[in-house]
Amino acid sequence: MSEQPQTQTSEQEDEPVRERHLALEQDVREAVWDEDARWLSRTLNRLHPADAADLLEQLSTEDFSEAVKLLGGQLPTEIIIELRDEYREEAVFVLPDEAVAAVLEELDSDDVTTILEDLDEDRRERILDELTPADRATFEQGLAYEEDSVGRLMQREYFAAPEFWTVGHAIDHARDNAEALPTEFYEVYVIDPTHRLKGQVPLGTLLRTPRDVKLADIMEEVQSGITAEMDQEDAAYQFQKYSLASAPVVDKAGRLTGMLTVDDVVDVIQEENTEDLLALSGVNSAEGTDTVLDSVKARAPWLAVNLFTAFIASGIISLFEGTIDQIVQLAILMPVVAALGGNAGSQGLAVAVRAIAEREMDGDASRRAIVRETLTGIANGVLFAIGVALIAGFWFQSAALALTIGVAMFATFVWAGFSGVIVPLSLRKVGADPAVASSVFVLTLTDIMAFFSFLGLATLILL
């Protein structure tokens, strides 16, 4: 009884916050329309960069571009890097080359790579020409790696120390060279004379240890094994597995080349989850700035594939045209079998794709998943076969029709549970992305089983 007033009170307290936010959004729009760069710059600088980015993203595409033009070099770097991909790309496109070059000089190397990826090749060369040779060489290293590799994501600023250094030596070095160190880091990486990674010392351990203790005596083994060539998704899995805040990145020879931090990994995890979710629905793009043409291009290919598979299912139905002509009730009940079977297959598929993404389908786990989903299909098949049979029998006053749809429903559920797991596992084995291609195959196989079993049984039992 006491929870409802508390909920209402909370909503009442949130209402003024929402109203202030909406009022601020309108003030920003009006500042853009009035070309009031001073007020706009002052307002954005008062906010957290993430909040300022969210505020700018509420503007229309035209107003956002005008806001970036209005601010020019006054648009804080921290806000630019917080913008969503499509807005960041638009901001970089609008800003002059000099402003983009200035932004690059303020960012960590991992964020620099993100900005450079947004540029076309000619403009990238022009902007890199404005940087110092050392900065240019560093930034080009990131672009040399594959697009989805850790090398594109890693930060090239890190704190490394030789194993013979003491705690005091490391602390003094950090204080004397603060500008060369990354803005945030959590470990001191211990290296040998050839720059190979030997271990790491967490900052908490470093600060609690007497100054005269050697780093080699307190360093810990590095749990992760992340290389610059590794896929970003594999690195993200290691962060989840070992609960990491950061991790060193090494080359093929084991030499320390960079550092990966959790803020970048969170973005990878979110992007991969969103990508898999969209792929299961046959969509590969869902940006807020997408045009109608962009949406059509992203969705039409999958709809075309579905059109092809739909005709396969129709072909199965055509095989039993004579049966349907004689028993019209079959046409009424066919969608029931196909719809329930398709939903059951989609449920198993969603569970399997998530488990594959979480590395929970390796070894014996895949066999257990196949058995589990098949048994689940059997259990649900029995339950819904009985329910559908009772409804059909009562509706059409036919025990034979009830038996037909009940058996067909059972077979469809078992097949849906089995194919919902075996299809994504098979696609993974041949090197395809299970999230992208599985739904088409699972739904097609389920429809074929639904129609073939129902109409085939009807031909045998009812005719």
C-alpha positions as CSV (number, residue, x, y, z in Angstrom):
1,M,0.0,0.0,0.0
2,S,2.9,2.4,0.7
3,E,4.7,1.8,-2.6
4,Q,2.2,3.7,-4.8
5,P,2.5,7.1,-3.0
6,Q,6.3,6.8,-3.1
7,T,6.2,6.1,-6.8
8,Q,4.0,9.1,-7.4
9,T,6.2,11.3,-5.3
10,S,9.3,10.2,-7.3
11,E,7.5,10.9,-10.6
12,Q,6.5,14.3,-9.2
13,E,10.1,15.1,-8.3
14,D,11.3,14.0,-11.7
15,E,8.8,16.2,-13.6
16,P,10.6,19.5,-12.8
17,V,13.9,17.9,-14.0
18,R,12.3,16.9,-17.3
19,E,10.8,20.3,-17.7
20,R,14.1,22.0,-17.1
21,H,15.8,19.7,-19.6
22,L,13.2,20.4,-22.3
23,A,13.5,24.1,-21.6
24,L,17.3,23.9,-22.0
25,E,16.9,22.0,-25.2
26,Q,14.7,24.8,-26.6
27,D,17.2,27.4,-25.3
28,V,20.0,25.6,-27.2
29,R,17.9,25.6,-30.4
30,E,17.2,29.3,-30.1
31,A,20.8,30.0,-29.5
32,V,21.7,28.2,-32.7
33,W,19.0,30.1,-34.6
34,D,20.2,33.4,-33.1
35,E,23.8,32.5,-33.8
36,D,24.7,33.1,-30.1
37,A,28.0,31.3,-30.0
38,R,29.0,32.8,-26.7
39,W,26.0,31.6,-24.8
40,L,26.1,28.2,-26.5
41,S,29.8,27.6,-25.7
42,R,29.3,28.8,-22.1
43,T,26.3,26.5,-21.5
44,L,28.0,23.4,-23.0
45,N,31.1,23.9,-21.0
46,R,29.1,24.0,-17.8
47,L,27.8,20.5,-18.4
48,H,29.4,17.1,-18.2
49,P,30.7,16.3,-21.7
50,A,28.4,13.3,-22.0
51,D,25.4,15.4,-21.0
52,A,26.4,18.2,-23.4
53,A,26.7,15.6,-26.2
54,D,23.2,14.3,-25.4
55,L,21.9,17.8,-25.5
56,L,23.4,18.4,-29.0
57,E,22.0,15.1,-30.2
58,Q,18.5,16.3,-29.5
59,L,18.9,18.9,-32.3
60,S,17.8,18.2,-35.8
61,T,20.5,17.3,-38.2
62,E,20.5,20.8,-39.7
63,D,20.6,22.5,-36.3
64,F,23.3,20.2,-35.1
65,S,25.5,21.1,-38.1
66,E,24.8,24.8,-37.6
67,A,25.8,24.5,-33.9
68,V,29.1,22.9,-34.8
69,K,29.8,25.5,-37.4
70,L,28.9,28.2,-34.9
71,L,31.2,26.9,-32.3
72,G,34.0,25.9,-34.7
73,G,37.2,25.4,-32.7
74,Q,35.3,26.3,-29.4
75,L,33.5,22.9,-29.4
76,P,35.3,21.1,-26.6
77,T,37.2,18.0,-27.6
78,E,35.6,16.0,-24.7
79,I,32.2,16.6,-26.2
80,I,33.1,15.6,-29.7
81,I,34.4,12.2,-28.5
82,E,31.2,11.6,-26.5
83,L,28.9,12.0,-29.5
84,R,27.4,9.0,-31.1
85,D,29.1,7.8,-34.2
86,E,26.8,9.4,-36.7
87,Y,26.9,12.8,-34.9
88,R,30.6,12.7,-34.4
89,E,31.1,12.0,-38.1
90,E,28.9,15.0,-38.9
91,A,30.8,17.2,-36.5
92,V,34.2,16.2,-37.9
93,F,32.8,16.7,-41.4
94,V,31.7,20.3,-40.6
95,L,34.8,21.4,-38.6
96,P,37.6,22.9,-40.6
97,D,40.9,21.0,-41.0
98,E,42.7,23.2,-38.4
99,A,40.1,22.5,-35.8
100,V,40.2,18.8,-36.4
101,A,44.0,18.8,-36.1
102,A,43.8,20.7,-32.8
103,V,41.3,18.1,-31.6
104,L,43.6,15.2,-32.5
105,E,46.5,16.8,-30.5
106,E,44.3,16.8,-27.3
107,L,43.0,13.3,-27.5
108,D,44.5,10.0,-26.4
109,S,45.7,7.8,-29.2
110,D,42.7,5.5,-29.1
111,D,40.3,8.3,-29.5
112,V,42.5,9.8,-32.3
113,T,42.0,6.6,-34.3
114,T,38.3,6.9,-33.9
115,I,38.3,10.4,-35.4
116,L,40.7,9.5,-38.2
117,E,38.4,6.6,-39.2
118,D,35.6,9.2,-39.8
119,L,37.7,11.0,-42.5
120,D,38.0,10.3,-46.2
121,E,41.5,9.5,-47.3
122,D,42.3,12.9,-48.9
123,R,41.2,14.9,-45.9
124,R,43.0,12.5,-43.5
125,E,46.2,13.1,-45.4
126,R,45.8,16.9,-45.2
127,I,45.1,16.9,-41.5
128,L,48.0,14.5,-40.7
129,D,50.3,16.8,-42.7
130,E,49.6,19.5,-40.1
131,L,50.8,17.4,-37.2
132,T,54.4,16.8,-36.0
133,P,56.2,13.8,-37.6
134,A,56.2,11.9,-34.3
135,D,52.4,12.4,-33.8
136,R,51.7,11.5,-37.4
137,A,53.7,8.2,-37.1
138,T,51.9,7.3,-33.9
139,F,48.5,7.9,-35.3
140,E,49.2,6.1,-38.5
141,Q,50.2,3.0,-36.5
142,G,46.6,2.7,-35.3
143,L,45.2,2.9,-38.8
144,A,47.6,0.1,-40.0
145,Y,45.6,-2.5,-38.0
146,E,42.4,-4.2,-39.2
147,E,39.2,-2.3,-38.6
148,D,37.8,-4.5,-35.8
149,S,41.1,-5.4,-34.2
150,V,42.4,-4.4,-30.8
151,G,45.1,-2.3,-32.5
152,R,42.5,0.1,-33.7
153,L,41.1,0.4,-30.2
154,M,44.1,0.4,-27.9
155,Q,45.8,3.4,-26.3
156,R,49.5,3.8,-27.1
157,E,50.1,5.8,-23.9
158,Y,50.9,3.6,-20.9
159,F,53.1,3.5,-17.9
160,A,55.9,0.8,-18.2
161,A,58.9,0.4,-16.0
162,P,61.9,-2.1,-16.0
163,E,61.7,-4.9,-13.5
164,F,64.8,-3.7,-11.5
165,W,63.1,-0.3,-10.7
166,T,62.0,0.2,-7.1
167,V,58.6,1.5,-6.1
168,G,60.1,4.9,-5.2
169,H,61.8,5.1,-8.6
170,A,58.5,4.4,-10.4
171,I,56.5,7.0,-8.4
172,D,59.2,9.7,-8.9
173,H,59.2,8.9,-12.6
174,A,55.5,9.2,-12.9
175,R,55.5,12.6,-11.1
176,D,58.4,13.9,-13.3
177,N,56.8,12.7,-16.6
178,A,53.1,13.3,-15.9
179,E,52.5,14.8,-19.4
180,A,53.7,11.7,-21.1
181,L,51.5,9.3,-19.1
182,P,47.9,8.5,-20.0
183,T,45.1,10.5,-18.3
184,E,43.9,7.4,-16.5
185,F,45.7,4.1,-15.8
186,Y,45.4,1.4,-13.2
187,E,48.6,-0.6,-13.4
188,V,52.3,-0.2,-14.0
189,Y,53.4,-2.7,-16.6
190,V,56.8,-4.3,-15.9
191,I,59.0,-5.0,-18.9
192,D,62.4,-6.5,-19.6
193,P,65.2,-4.8,-21.6
194,T,63.7,-6.0,-24.9
195,H,60.3,-4.4,-23.9
196,R,58.6,-7.8,-23.4
197,L,55.9,-7.8,-20.8
198,K,56.8,-9.5,-17.6
199,G,54.0,-8.6,-15.3
200,Q,52.0,-5.7,-13.8
201,V,51.8,-3.8,-10.5
202,P,48.3,-2.5,-9.6
203,L,48.4,1.2,-8.4
204,G,46.9,0.2,-5.1
205,T,49.8,-2.3,-4.5
206,L,52.3,0.3,-5.6
207,L,51.1,3.0,-3.2
208,R,51.0,0.6,-0.2
209,T,54.5,-0.8,-0.7
210,P,57.7,0.8,0.8
211,R,59.8,2.8,-1.7
212,D,62.8,0.5,-1.6
213,V,61.0,-2.6,-2.8
214,K,61.6,-3.7,-6.4
215,L,58.8,-3.9,-8.8
216,A,59.9,-7.5,-9.7
217,D,59.1,-8.5,-6.1
218,I,55.5,-7.3,-6.1
219,M,54.4,-7.7,-9.7
220,E,51.5,-9.9,-10.6
221,E,51.0,-12.2,-13.5
222,V,48.9,-10.8,-16.3
223,Q,45.7,-12.8,-16.6
224,S,44.7,-11.6,-20.1
225,G,46.5,-12.4,-23.3
226,I,45.4,-9.6,-25.6
227,T,47.3,-9.0,-28.8
228,A,47.1,-6.0,-31.1
229,E,45.8,-8.3,-33.9
230,M,43.1,-9.9,-31.8
231,D,39.4,-9.2,-32.6
232,Q,37.9,-6.5,-30.4
233,E,35.0,-8.9,-29.4
234,D,37.5,-11.5,-28.2
235,A,39.3,-8.9,-26.1
236,A,35.9,-7.7,-24.6
237,Y,35.2,-11.3,-23.6
238,Q,38.5,-11.4,-21.6
239,F,37.5,-8.2,-19.9
240,Q,34.3,-9.8,-18.8
241,K,35.9,-13.1,-17.9
242,Y,38.6,-11.6,-15.7
243,S,36.7,-8.4,-14.5
244,L,39.4,-6.1,-15.9
245,A,39.6,-2.3,-15.7
246,S,42.5,-2.3,-18.1
247,A,44.8,-4.7,-19.8
248,P,48.2,-4.6,-21.6
249,V,48.3,-5.2,-25.3
250,V,51.3,-7.0,-26.8
251,D,52.5,-7.8,-30.3
252,K,53.2,-11.3,-31.7
253,A,56.7,-11.3,-30.0
254,G,55.2,-10.4,-26.6
255,R,56.5,-6.8,-26.7
256,L,54.2,-4.2,-25.0
257,T,52.6,-2.0,-27.6
258,G,49.6,-0.4,-25.8
259,M,46.9,-0.5,-23.2
260,L,43.1,-1.3,-23.5
261,T,40.7,0.3,-21.0
262,V,37.3,-0.7,-19.9
263,D,35.6,2.5,-21.2
264,D,36.4,1.4,-24.8
265,V,35.5,-2.2,-24.1
266,V,32.1,-1.2,-22.9
267,D,31.5,0.5,-26.2
268,V,32.5,-2.7,-28.0
269,I,30.2,-4.9,-25.9
270,Q,27.3,-2.5,-26.5
271,E,27.9,-2.3,-30.2
272,E,28.2,-6.1,-30.5
273,N,25.0,-6.7,-28.6
274,T,23.1,-4.1,-30.7
275,E,24.5,-5.6,-33.9
276,D,23.4,-9.1,-32.9
277,L,20.0,-7.8,-31.9
278,L,19.5,-6.0,-35.2
279,A,20.9,-9.0,-37.2
280,L,18.3,-11.4,-35.6
281,S,15.6,-9.1,-37.0
282,G,17.3,-8.9,-40.4
283,V,18.5,-5.3,-40.0
284,N,22.0,-4.1,-40.2
285,S,21.6,-0.4,-39.6
286,A,19.4,1.6,-37.1
287,E,21.0,5.0,-36.8
288,G,18.9,8.0,-35.7
289,T,20.2,9.9,-38.7
290,D,19.4,7.2,-41.3
291,T,17.3,8.5,-44.3
292,V,14.5,6.5,-45.8
293,L,16.9,5.4,-48.5
294,D,19.4,4.2,-45.9
295,S,16.7,2.2,-44.2
296,V,15.5,0.6,-47.4
297,K,19.1,-0.4,-48.4
298,A,19.6,-1.9,-45.0
299,R,16.4,-3.9,-44.9
300,A,15.5,-4.8,-48.4
301,P,18.2,-7.5,-49.0
302,W,16.9,-9.5,-46.0
303,L,13.3,-9.0,-47.1
304,A,14.4,-10.4,-50.5
305,V,15.9,-13.4,-48.8
306,N,12.7,-13.9,-46.8
307,L,10.7,-13.6,-50.0
308,F,12.7,-16.5,-51.5
309,T,12.3,-18.7,-48.4
310,A,8.5,-17.8,-48.2
311,F,8.1,-19.3,-51.7
312,I,9.9,-22.5,-50.5
313,A,7.2,-22.8,-47.8
314,S,4.5,-22.0,-50.3
315,G,5.9,-24.8,-52.5
316,I,5.5,-27.3,-49.6
317,I,1.8,-26.2,-49.3
318,S,1.3,-26.6,-53.1
319,L,2.2,-30.2,-52.8
320,F,-1.0,-30.8,-50.8
321,E,-3.3,-28.6,-52.8
322,G,-5.8,-31.4,-53.3
323,T,-6.0,-32.1,-49.6
324,I,-6.7,-28.4,-48.8
325,D,-9.4,-28.3,-51.5
326,Q,-11.2,-31.2,-49.8
327,I,-10.7,-30.1,-46.2
328,V,-11.0,-26.3,-45.9
329,Q,-10.4,-26.4,-42.2
330,L,-6.7,-27.1,-42.8
331,A,-6.3,-23.6,-44.4
332,I,-7.7,-22.1,-41.2
333,L,-5.4,-24.0,-38.9
334,M,-2.2,-23.9,-40.9
335,P,-1.2,-20.4,-39.5
336,V,-1.5,-21.7,-35.9
337,V,1.0,-24.5,-36.4
338,A,3.4,-22.2,-38.3
339,A,3.2,-19.2,-36.0
340,L,3.7,-21.2,-32.8
341,G,6.5,-23.2,-34.3
342,G,8.2,-20.1,-35.6
343,N,8.0,-18.4,-32.2
344,A,9.5,-21.5,-30.5
345,G,12.4,-21.6,-33.0
346,S,13.0,-17.9,-32.5
347,Q,13.2,-18.4,-28.7
348,G,15.7,-21.2,-29.0
349,L,17.7,-19.1,-31.6
350,A,17.9,-16.1,-29.3
351,V,19.2,-18.1,-26.4
352,A,21.8,-19.9,-28.7
353,V,23.1,-16.7,-30.3
354,R,23.5,-15.0,-26.9
355,A,25.3,-18.1,-25.5
356,I,27.6,-18.2,-28.6
357,A,28.4,-14.5,-28.1
358,E,29.2,-15.1,-24.4
359,R,31.5,-18.1,-25.3
360,E,29.0,-20.5,-23.5
361,M,28.7,-22.9,-26.5
362,D,32.2,-24.4,-26.5
363,G,33.0,-28.1,-26.1
364,D,30.5,-30.2,-24.2
365,A,28.3,-27.1,-23.6
366,S,27.1,-27.1,-27.2
367,R,26.0,-30.8,-26.8
368,R,24.2,-30.0,-23.6
369,A,22.5,-27.0,-25.3
370,I,21.2,-29.2,-28.1
371,V,19.8,-31.8,-25.7
372,R,18.3,-29.0,-23.4
373,E,16.6,-27.2,-26.3
374,T,15.3,-30.5,-27.8
375,L,13.9,-31.6,-24.5
376,T,12.4,-28.2,-24.0
377,G,10.8,-28.5,-27.4
378,I,9.4,-31.9,-26.4
379,A,7.9,-30.6,-23.2
380,N,6.4,-27.5,-24.9
381,G,5.3,-29.7,-27.8
382,V,3.3,-32.0,-25.5
383,L,1.8,-29.0,-23.7
384,F,0.7,-27.0,-26.7
385,A,-0.2,-30.1,-28.8
386,I,-2.8,-31.0,-26.2
387,G,-4.1,-27.4,-26.0
388,V,-4.3,-26.9,-29.7
389,A,-5.9,-30.4,-30.2
390,L,-8.6,-29.6,-27.7
391,I,-9.4,-26.3,-29.3
392,A,-9.5,-27.6,-32.8
393,G,-11.6,-30.7,-31.8
394,F,-14.1,-28.5,-30.0
395,W,-14.2,-25.9,-32.9
396,F,-14.6,-28.3,-35.8
397,Q,-16.1,-31.3,-33.9
398,S,-13.6,-33.7,-35.3
399,A,-11.4,-36.0,-33.3
400,A,-9.3,-36.9,-36.3
401,L,-8.5,-33.3,-37.1
402,A,-7.6,-32.7,-33.4
403,L,-5.2,-35.7,-33.5
404,T,-3.7,-34.4,-36.8
405,I,-2.9,-30.9,-35.6
406,G,-1.8,-32.2,-32.2
407,V,0.8,-34.5,-33.6
408,A,1.9,-31.9,-36.2
409,M,2.3,-29.3,-33.4
410,F,4.4,-31.7,-31.3
411,A,6.7,-32.5,-34.2
412,T,7.1,-28.8,-35.1
413,F,8.0,-27.8,-31.6
414,V,10.6,-30.5,-31.3
415,W,12.1,-29.6,-34.6
416,A,12.0,-25.9,-33.7
417,G,13.9,-26.5,-30.5
418,F,16.5,-28.6,-32.2
419,S,17.0,-26.3,-35.2
420,G,17.1,-23.2,-33.0
421,V,20.4,-24.4,-31.6
422,I,21.9,-26.6,-34.4
423,V,21.6,-23.9,-37.1
424,P,23.6,-21.1,-35.3
425,L,26.2,-23.7,-34.2
426,S,26.6,-25.0,-37.8
427,L,26.9,-21.5,-39.2
428,R,29.6,-20.7,-36.6
429,K,31.5,-23.9,-37.6
430,V,31.6,-22.8,-41.3
431,G,32.8,-19.3,-40.3
432,A,29.5,-17.4,-40.8
433,D,28.0,-15.0,-38.2
434,P,25.2,-16.9,-36.4
435,A,23.4,-13.7,-35.6
436,V,23.1,-12.5,-39.2
437,A,22.1,-15.7,-41.0
438,S,20.4,-17.9,-38.5
439,S,16.9,-16.4,-38.3
440,V,16.3,-16.9,-42.1
441,F,17.3,-20.6,-41.9
442,V,15.5,-21.4,-38.6
443,L,12.2,-19.8,-39.6
444,T,12.3,-21.5,-43.1
445,L,13.1,-24.9,-41.6
446,T,10.3,-24.5,-39.0
447,D,7.7,-23.4,-41.6
448,I,8.7,-26.4,-43.8
449,M,8.3,-28.8,-40.9
450,A,5.0,-27.2,-39.8
451,F,3.3,-27.3,-43.2
452,F,4.7,-30.7,-44.2
453,S,3.8,-32.4,-41.0
454,F,0.4,-30.9,-40.7
455,L,-0.7,-31.3,-44.3
456,G,1.1,-34.7,-44.7
457,L,-0.6,-36.1,-41.6
458,A,-4.0,-34.7,-42.8
459,T,-3.6,-36.5,-46.1
460,L,-2.8,-39.8,-44.3
461,I,-5.4,-39.5,-41.5
462,L,-8.3,-37.5,-42.9
463,L,-8.5,-38.7,-46.5
